[in-house]
Amino acid sequence: MKSFTAGKNEDGVRLSRFVESVTTGLPTGLLYKSFRNRRIKVNGKRAAADYRLQPGDLVELYINDEFFPEKPAPAPARRLPLPTVVWEDENLAFLYKPAHRLCHSDRTGDLSLVEQFQAYLQQKGEYDPEAENAFAPAICNRLDRGTEGLVIAAKNYTALRDMNAIIRQDLVRKEYLTITCSVPPAGRHTAWLQHDPKNNKVVVSHMHREGYKEIITEVEPLQTQGPFTLCRIGLVTGRTHQIRAHLAFLGAPVLGDVKYGSRKMNQRTGLNTQQLCAVRLTFGQIPADNTLAYLSGRVIELEHPALPEVFDRLTKR
Protein backbone atom coordinates (compact mmCIF):
# COMPACT_ATOMS: atom_id res chain seq x y z
CA MET A 1 0.00 0.00 0.00
CA LYS A 2 1.17 3.50 -0.84
CA SER A 3 -0.33 6.65 0.61
CA PHE A 4 -0.20 10.26 -0.55
CA THR A 5 -1.46 13.51 0.94
CA ALA A 6 -3.01 15.84 -1.60
CA GLY A 7 -1.45 19.28 -1.73
CA LYS A 8 -2.54 22.56 -3.28
CA ASN A 9 -1.49 21.35 -6.72
CA GLU A 10 -3.89 18.42 -6.44
CA ASP A 11 -6.84 20.66 -5.58
CA GLY A 12 -9.65 19.74 -7.98
CA VAL A 13 -7.70 16.97 -9.71
CA ARG A 14 -9.80 13.96 -10.70
CA LEU A 15 -8.82 10.98 -8.53
CA SER A 16 -8.28 8.60 -11.46
CA ARG A 17 -5.94 11.13 -13.07
CA PHE A 18 -4.00 11.48 -9.82
CA VAL A 19 -3.57 7.71 -9.54
CA GLU A 20 -2.27 7.59 -13.11
CA SER A 21 0.22 10.37 -12.34
CA VAL A 22 1.78 8.58 -9.35
CA THR A 23 1.95 5.14 -10.97
CA THR A 24 3.80 3.77 -13.99
CA GLY A 25 2.48 1.20 -16.43
CA LEU A 26 -0.81 0.67 -14.60
CA PRO A 27 -3.29 -0.73 -17.18
CA THR A 28 -6.54 1.20 -17.47
CA GLY A 29 -8.53 -1.97 -16.84
CA LEU A 30 -6.66 -2.65 -13.61
CA LEU A 31 -7.07 0.96 -12.53
CA TYR A 32 -10.86 0.80 -12.73
CA LYS A 33 -10.92 -2.71 -11.28
CA SER A 34 -9.09 -1.26 -8.26
CA PHE A 35 -11.83 1.33 -7.87
CA ARG A 36 -14.52 -1.36 -8.04
CA ASN A 37 -12.70 -3.56 -5.51
CA ARG A 38 -12.28 -0.67 -3.04
CA ARG A 39 -8.51 -0.78 -3.35
CA ILE A 40 -8.40 3.01 -3.80
CA LYS A 41 -9.55 5.03 -0.81
CA VAL A 42 -9.69 8.67 0.21
CA ASN A 43 -9.63 9.47 3.92
CA GLY A 44 -10.21 5.80 4.72
CA LYS A 45 -13.33 5.46 2.58
CA ARG A 46 -14.10 4.09 -0.87
CA ALA A 47 -13.84 6.81 -3.51
CA ALA A 48 -15.11 7.09 -7.06
CA ALA A 49 -12.83 7.64 -10.04
CA ASP A 50 -14.37 11.06 -10.69
CA TYR A 51 -13.88 12.30 -7.12
CA ARG A 52 -12.13 15.69 -7.10
CA LEU A 53 -9.30 15.89 -4.60
CA GLN A 54 -9.04 18.56 -1.94
CA PRO A 55 -5.83 19.65 -0.19
CA GLY A 56 -5.22 17.44 2.84
CA ASP A 57 -7.03 14.38 1.45
CA LEU A 58 -5.25 11.13 2.33
CA VAL A 59 -5.16 8.88 -0.74
CA GLU A 60 -4.46 5.19 -0.05
CA LEU A 61 -3.64 2.92 -2.98
CA TYR A 62 -3.74 -0.84 -2.37
CA ILE A 63 -1.99 -1.56 -5.66
CA ASN A 64 1.01 -3.80 -6.36
CA ASP A 65 4.37 -2.15 -5.71
CA GLU A 66 5.52 -2.90 -9.26
CA PHE A 67 3.36 -0.02 -10.49
CA PHE A 68 5.05 2.55 -8.25
CA PRO A 69 8.33 3.85 -9.66
CA GLU A 70 11.17 4.21 -7.21
CA LYS A 71 11.76 7.84 -6.51
CA PRO A 72 15.18 8.63 -7.93
CA ALA A 73 17.80 10.19 -5.72
CA PRO A 74 17.92 13.96 -6.15
CA ALA A 75 20.19 14.86 -9.05
CA PRO A 76 23.27 16.88 -8.20
CA ALA A 77 22.37 20.53 -8.29
CA ARG A 78 23.53 22.20 -11.47
CA ARG A 79 23.51 25.87 -12.11
CA LEU A 80 21.23 26.70 -14.99
CA PRO A 81 20.96 30.01 -16.78
CA LEU A 82 17.67 31.49 -15.62
CA PRO A 83 14.99 32.46 -18.13
CA THR A 84 14.07 35.99 -19.13
CA VAL A 85 10.74 36.78 -17.46
CA VAL A 86 8.62 39.31 -19.34
CA TRP A 87 5.71 39.35 -16.84
CA GLU A 88 4.62 37.19 -13.92
CA ASP A 89 2.24 36.86 -11.00
CA GLU A 90 1.58 34.12 -8.43
CA ASN A 91 0.09 31.83 -11.08
CA LEU A 92 1.87 32.41 -14.37
CA ALA A 93 5.05 33.62 -15.98
CA PHE A 94 5.45 34.86 -19.54
CA LEU A 95 8.94 33.91 -20.65
CA TYR A 96 11.18 34.83 -23.57
CA LYS A 97 12.45 31.76 -25.44
CA PRO A 98 15.57 32.33 -27.53
CA ALA A 99 15.88 30.67 -30.94
CA HIS A 100 17.34 27.15 -30.74
CA ARG A 101 16.17 26.68 -27.14
CA LEU A 102 13.85 23.71 -26.60
CA CYS A 103 10.53 24.31 -24.86
CA HIS A 104 10.55 20.80 -23.38
CA SER A 105 13.33 18.31 -22.78
CA ASP A 106 14.01 15.74 -25.46
CA ARG A 107 16.41 12.88 -26.09
CA THR A 108 19.26 15.23 -27.02
CA GLY A 109 19.68 16.30 -23.42
CA ASP A 110 19.88 19.95 -24.51
CA LEU A 111 18.78 22.60 -22.06
CA SER A 112 15.04 23.32 -22.18
CA LEU A 113 12.98 26.33 -21.19
CA VAL A 114 10.90 24.27 -18.75
CA GLU A 115 14.07 23.25 -16.89
CA GLN A 116 15.09 26.88 -16.63
CA PHE A 117 11.62 27.83 -15.42
CA GLN A 118 11.62 25.18 -12.70
CA ALA A 119 15.11 26.22 -11.60
CA TYR A 120 13.94 29.85 -11.46
CA LEU A 121 10.99 28.96 -9.22
CA GLN A 122 13.19 26.80 -6.98
CA GLN A 123 15.58 29.72 -6.56
CA LYS A 124 12.63 31.96 -5.60
CA GLY A 125 11.31 29.36 -3.14
CA GLU A 126 8.08 28.93 -5.12
CA TYR A 127 8.68 25.29 -6.10
CA ASP A 128 10.03 22.34 -4.11
CA PRO A 129 10.04 19.13 -6.19
CA GLU A 130 10.51 17.01 -3.06
CA ALA A 131 7.24 18.32 -1.62
CA GLU A 132 5.16 17.50 -4.72
CA ASN A 133 3.38 14.22 -5.42
CA ALA A 134 3.37 14.55 -9.18
CA PHE A 135 2.98 18.19 -10.31
CA ALA A 136 5.83 20.17 -11.81
CA PRO A 137 5.63 23.72 -13.21
CA ALA A 138 5.03 23.49 -16.94
CA ILE A 139 4.97 25.28 -20.28
CA CYS A 140 1.45 25.88 -21.63
CA ASN A 141 2.19 26.63 -25.29
CA ARG A 142 5.03 25.60 -27.54
CA LEU A 143 7.24 27.30 -30.09
CA ASP A 144 9.36 25.51 -32.67
CA ARG A 145 12.96 25.14 -31.59
CA GLY A 146 14.11 27.73 -34.13
CA THR A 147 11.40 30.28 -33.26
CA GLU A 148 11.98 32.87 -30.55
CA GLY A 149 9.50 34.81 -28.46
CA LEU A 150 6.83 34.65 -25.80
CA VAL A 151 5.93 31.41 -24.04
CA ILE A 152 3.34 30.97 -21.26
CA ALA A 153 4.37 28.99 -18.18
CA ALA A 154 2.20 27.85 -15.25
CA LYS A 155 3.40 27.80 -11.66
CA ASN A 156 0.61 25.60 -10.26
CA TYR A 157 -1.84 22.94 -11.41
CA THR A 158 -4.91 25.20 -11.41
CA ALA A 159 -3.18 27.79 -13.57
CA LEU A 160 -1.99 25.07 -15.96
CA ARG A 161 -5.49 23.60 -16.26
CA ASP A 162 -7.19 26.94 -16.77
CA MET A 163 -4.60 28.34 -19.20
CA ASN A 164 -4.91 25.17 -21.26
CA ALA A 165 -8.67 25.78 -21.34
CA ILE A 166 -8.09 29.38 -22.53
CA ILE A 167 -5.82 28.19 -25.33
CA ARG A 168 -8.18 25.36 -26.28
CA GLN A 169 -11.11 27.81 -26.49
CA ASP A 170 -9.10 30.22 -28.70
CA LEU A 171 -9.31 33.01 -26.13
CA VAL A 172 -5.75 34.23 -26.68
CA ARG A 173 -4.59 35.83 -29.93
CA LYS A 174 -0.98 35.13 -30.90
CA GLU A 175 0.96 37.58 -33.05
CA TYR A 176 4.39 37.22 -34.60
CA LEU A 177 6.93 39.30 -36.48
CA THR A 178 8.78 37.72 -39.38
CA ILE A 179 11.04 38.63 -42.26
CA THR A 180 10.02 37.04 -45.54
CA CYS A 181 11.69 36.66 -48.91
CA SER A 182 9.40 38.53 -51.33
CA VAL A 183 6.11 40.24 -50.42
CA PRO A 184 3.31 37.98 -49.15
CA PRO A 185 -0.28 38.90 -50.02
CA ALA A 186 -1.95 40.86 -47.23
CA GLY A 187 -5.10 39.56 -45.60
CA ARG A 188 -6.61 36.51 -43.97
CA HIS A 189 -5.58 33.32 -45.75
CA THR A 190 -7.13 29.87 -45.45
CA ALA A 191 -5.50 26.65 -46.62
CA TRP A 192 -5.18 23.00 -45.58
CA LEU A 193 -2.21 21.31 -43.95
CA GLN A 194 -1.06 17.73 -43.41
CA HIS A 195 1.72 16.84 -40.96
CA ASP A 196 4.13 13.99 -41.59
CA PRO A 197 5.44 13.21 -38.07
CA LYS A 198 8.04 10.77 -39.40
CA ASN A 199 9.84 13.52 -41.30
CA ASN A 200 8.53 16.34 -39.09
CA LYS A 201 7.42 18.28 -42.13
CA VAL A 202 4.07 19.53 -43.40
CA VAL A 203 2.42 19.89 -46.78
CA VAL A 204 -0.01 22.73 -47.55
CA SER A 205 -2.85 22.53 -50.07
CA HIS A 206 -5.33 25.11 -51.34
CA MET A 207 -8.16 22.58 -51.04
CA HIS A 208 -9.42 20.16 -48.41
CA ARG A 209 -8.19 16.58 -48.68
CA GLU A 210 -8.45 13.55 -46.45
CA GLY A 211 -6.07 13.87 -43.52
CA TYR A 212 -5.58 17.61 -43.97
CA LYS A 213 -6.53 20.21 -41.34
CA GLU A 214 -7.68 23.77 -41.94
CA ILE A 215 -5.19 26.56 -41.28
CA ILE A 216 -5.95 30.28 -41.07
CA THR A 217 -3.16 32.85 -41.05
CA GLU A 218 -3.43 36.64 -41.07
CA VAL A 219 -0.66 38.51 -42.90
CA GLU A 220 0.15 42.22 -42.64
CA PRO A 221 3.24 43.42 -44.54
CA LEU A 222 4.76 46.32 -42.56
CA GLN A 223 7.85 47.30 -44.57
CA THR A 224 9.33 46.15 -47.84
CA GLN A 225 12.84 46.86 -49.06
CA GLY A 226 14.43 44.99 -51.93
CA PRO A 227 13.66 41.27 -51.64
CA PHE A 228 12.72 41.42 -47.94
CA THR A 229 9.47 42.20 -46.14
CA LEU A 230 8.91 42.71 -42.42
CA CYS A 231 5.47 41.28 -41.59
CA ARG A 232 3.12 40.97 -38.66
CA ILE A 233 1.40 37.57 -38.55
CA GLY A 234 -1.80 36.72 -36.69
CA LEU A 235 -2.16 33.03 -35.91
CA VAL A 236 -5.85 32.08 -36.01
CA THR A 237 -5.26 28.32 -35.97
CA GLY A 238 -2.15 26.82 -34.42
CA ARG A 239 -0.89 23.89 -36.47
CA THR A 240 2.60 22.44 -36.64
CA HIS A 241 4.93 24.73 -38.66
CA GLN A 242 1.86 26.68 -39.79
CA ILE A 243 3.38 30.14 -40.29
CA ARG A 244 6.53 28.90 -42.01
CA ALA A 245 4.75 26.46 -44.32
CA HIS A 246 1.81 28.78 -45.10
CA LEU A 247 4.06 31.72 -46.01
CA ALA A 248 6.16 29.47 -48.24
CA PHE A 249 2.93 28.28 -49.88
CA LEU A 250 1.98 31.94 -50.47
CA GLY A 251 5.30 32.51 -52.23
CA ALA A 252 7.07 34.42 -49.46
CA PRO A 253 9.04 31.99 -47.26
CA VAL A 254 10.49 32.98 -43.91
CA LEU A 255 14.09 34.13 -44.23
CA GLY A 256 16.54 31.71 -42.61
CA ASP A 257 14.10 28.80 -42.62
CA VAL A 258 16.12 25.75 -43.67
CA LYS A 259 13.04 23.50 -43.99
CA TYR A 260 10.55 25.57 -46.02
CA GLY A 261 12.64 28.59 -46.99
CA SER A 262 14.77 29.81 -49.88
CA ARG A 263 18.20 28.20 -49.84
CA LYS A 264 19.49 30.92 -52.17
CA MET A 265 18.37 33.79 -49.90
CA ASN A 266 19.57 32.00 -46.77
CA GLN A 267 23.02 31.56 -48.31
CA ARG A 268 23.06 35.15 -49.57
CA THR A 269 22.34 36.56 -46.11
CA GLY A 270 24.26 33.92 -44.15
CA LEU A 271 21.17 33.24 -42.01
CA ASN A 272 20.24 29.69 -41.03
CA THR A 273 17.88 30.63 -38.17
CA GLN A 274 14.27 31.31 -39.11
CA GLN A 275 13.48 34.99 -38.67
CA LEU A 276 10.26 34.46 -36.71
CA CYS A 277 9.40 35.82 -33.28
CA ALA A 278 6.24 35.53 -31.13
CA VAL A 279 5.84 39.13 -29.97
CA ARG A 280 2.34 39.62 -28.55
CA LEU A 281 -0.41 37.73 -26.70
CA THR A 282 -3.85 39.33 -26.37
CA PHE A 283 -6.45 37.72 -24.13
CA GLY A 284 -10.14 37.82 -24.99
CA GLN A 285 -13.09 37.68 -22.62
CA ILE A 286 -12.35 34.74 -20.33
CA PRO A 287 -15.32 33.10 -18.55
CA ALA A 288 -15.78 34.21 -14.95
CA ASP A 289 -15.49 30.65 -13.61
CA ASN A 290 -11.92 30.42 -14.93
CA THR A 291 -9.42 31.36 -12.20
CA LEU A 292 -7.44 33.34 -14.79
CA ALA A 293 -10.41 35.51 -15.80
CA TYR A 294 -8.44 38.51 -14.55
CA LEU A 295 -6.37 38.24 -17.75
CA SER A 296 -9.38 39.30 -19.86
CA GLY A 297 -8.28 42.09 -22.20
CA ARG A 298 -4.66 41.96 -21.05
CA VAL A 299 -1.90 42.30 -23.63
CA ILE A 300 1.52 40.77 -22.98
CA GLU A 301 4.11 42.13 -25.39
CA LEU A 302 7.78 41.50 -25.98
CA GLU A 303 9.56 44.82 -25.76
CA HIS A 304 12.21 45.63 -28.34
CA PRO A 305 12.13 42.45 -30.45
CA ALA A 306 15.26 42.11 -32.54
CA LEU A 307 13.64 41.47 -35.94
CA PRO A 308 13.07 45.14 -36.92
CA GLU A 309 16.79 45.76 -36.34
CA VAL A 310 17.70 42.66 -38.36
CA PHE A 311 15.47 43.96 -41.17
CA ASP A 312 17.18 47.37 -41.08
CA ARG A 313 20.65 45.77 -41.25
CA LEU A 314 19.64 43.55 -44.19
CA THR A 315 18.18 46.42 -46.19
CA LYS A 316 21.17 48.74 -45.59
CA ARG A 317 23.71 46.31 -47.01
Beta strands, then each sheet from edge to edge (+ up, - down):
strand 1: 2-5
strand 2: 40-42
strand 3: 45-46
strand 4: 58-61
strand 5: 84-88
strand 6: 92-97
strand 7: 138-139
strand 8: 148-154
strand 9: 172-181
strand 10: 187-196
strand 11: 201-205
strand 12: 213-225
strand 13: 228-235
strand 14: 276-283
strand 15: 299-301
sheet 1: 1+ 4- 2+ 3-
sheet 2: 5+ 6- 8+ 7-
sheet 3: 5+ 6- 8+ 14+ 9- 13+ 12- 10+ 11-
sheet 4: 5+ 6- 8+ 14+ 15-
end
